[in-house]
Amino acid sequence: SRPHENCRPNALSRDTKSQSESLFLALSLSGKFVINLLAKSERTELVKAMRRAEYNPGDEIIAQGAVDNYFYVIESGTVKYYDNGTQVGQGLRGDCFGELSLLFDRPHRTAVMAEGDATVVTWKLDQNTFRMFLAEYSRKMETDGGIGAALYVLKSVPVFRDLDEVVLGEIANELVPAIFEKGEKI
């Protein structure tokens, strides 16, 4: 069956969120590396850009092998992940899926299904909107040679937090972005 959605998300639309919904989304996104690259103000705007979507039990949210350009945060309900019909995991409140869809146009390796007895409520962000935020981040990186953004990321890591600005600046000059797939050896 098909999900019920009032309208398709786009870069200019915003769903009104309560303060508790915004806080929930900010906390759910806080551990995501790709999201943490953005400044706090940009993350706040990103949360504002997320759109609510509801799915009935049994709805296929993402078909295995499909290219889906959305990143999802589960607000309520349960989703299950299937690889060729075999359940390989599940997601609950606060869990996220589809992160790589923000960066790449790739087929999904698993299907994602709404499960249980209740409607699954998600908040989702489309790739185009995320790329607008990423373009702004990249523009800021070019403006200061990337040092400001890199310092921001380094200061958020506990082991680097107490180092002085000069040392952090030297480390920041040596940073090179890299993205790894789940299960890939680093």
N, C-alpha and C positions, 0 to 999 in steps of 0.2 A: 504494500500500500504506500501511499505518498504522504509526505509530511504536510501539516497545515502551516502555512506561512502567509501572513498578510501581504508581504511584498518582498522582493529580492533585495538583499543588502547592496549598497553601493557606497562609493567613497564620500558622498555628500550627505547621506541619510544618517540619522541618529535616533536611537530608541531612548526614551526617557527612562532613567533608572532611579530607584530610590537610593538613599545614602548607603543602606545595608547591601544592596545589590552591587553598587560601585565598589564598596570595600571588599565584598566577596570576590569580585572579579580581579581587583588589584592583588589580593592575597593569592588567588589561584595562579595568576600570571607571574608572580614574583620569582619563582624558581626557573623560569624558562629563559635559557641563555639568549635566544634571539630577541626576546622582548626586553631583557635586561640591558641590552646594548643601547637602548633608547634612554634618553634623559627622563627623569621623573615626570616632568611636565608633558613630555610626549607620550609617556605611558598613560597618564591621566586622560589625555585626548584619545588615545587608542581605546581605552575602556569606554569612553563616550560613543565611539564609533561602532561598538559591538551591537549586534542585532539579536533579539530574542527569537528562538525557533522552538516549536513544540513538535513532538513525535509520539504517535500512539504505539503501544506495545506491538511489536512485529514489524514496524516500519523499518525499512532499510535506509539508514542515514547516509552511508557511503557504500557503494557497490565495490566489491573486490575487482581490481583492474581498472576502475574508473578514475578519471582525472577530476578531482574535486578541489576547487580553489578556496577552501575555507578551513579555518582553524576554529575548533570548538572548545568551550568550557562547559562542563556538565553542572547545572545548578541543582537539578533534582532528578531522581530516577536512576536507572541502571542501563548501561549499554554493554554489549558483549562484542568481542572481536573474533572473527572467524577467518581461518585460512583454509580454503577449499572445503568448507562445511564443517571443519573441526574447530571447536572453541579454543582460542589460545589466550584469552584474557578477558577482563571486564573493567569497566570504568564506572566510578561512583561520583558523588558530589565533590566538586573541586578538581576532579581529574580533567585533563585536556587531551585532545587528539587532533591530528591533522597539522602539526607544527610545520612539517616540511612542505605542506601545500602553500605556505606563505612565501616560500623561496623558489620552489621548483614546480614545473608542470609535469608531474610524474603520475603514473597509475598507482593507486593504493595497493599495497601488498595484502591487506586484509579488508574484509567487509565489516561494517559497523552497523549493528542492529539495536533498536530500542527494545528492551526486554522488561519483564516483570508485569505487574498488574496496573501500574500507574503511568500517566503521561511522562515522557522524558522531556525536561526543559533544558535547553542549552542556550548559550550565548555564543554567537559566531562572528568571525571577522573575515572579510574577504581579502583575497590576495592583492587586489589593486589598492585598497585602502592602506594595507600594511606597507606596500611598496612606496606609497606617497610618504609615509612616516620615515621609511628607510632612506628615501631620497633626501629628505630634510636632514637626517642624521649624517648622510654622506657629505652633504653640502657643508655641514658644520665641521666634519672631519677635514675637509679640504681647506677650510678657512684657517684652521690653526695647525695644519699638518697632522691632524688626528690626535695630537697630544692631549687636548682637553677631554675628549671622549674616552681615550685610553686611561687617563688618570682617574676619571669618574669610575670606570669599570674596576680598575685596580684597587681603589679605595673601598669598594664594596666587598672585597675579598679579605676576610679576617686576618690572614697571615701578612698581608701588605699594609693593613690599616695604619700601623704605627711607624712606618718608614717615612723618612722626610721627603719633601717635594723633589729634591735633586735626584735622590736615588730612584724614586718613582718615575721621574721624567726619563732617566736612563733606561729603565725597564720598558716604559711606554714606547720609546723609540725603537725598541727591538721587537715589539709585538707584531705578529702577522696573523690575520683572521684565518680560521680553519673550521670546517663543519664536518662532523663525523656522523655516520649512520649508527643507529642503535645496534649494538653487538659488534661493531667494527673495532678492531684493535688499534689502539693509539700508540 
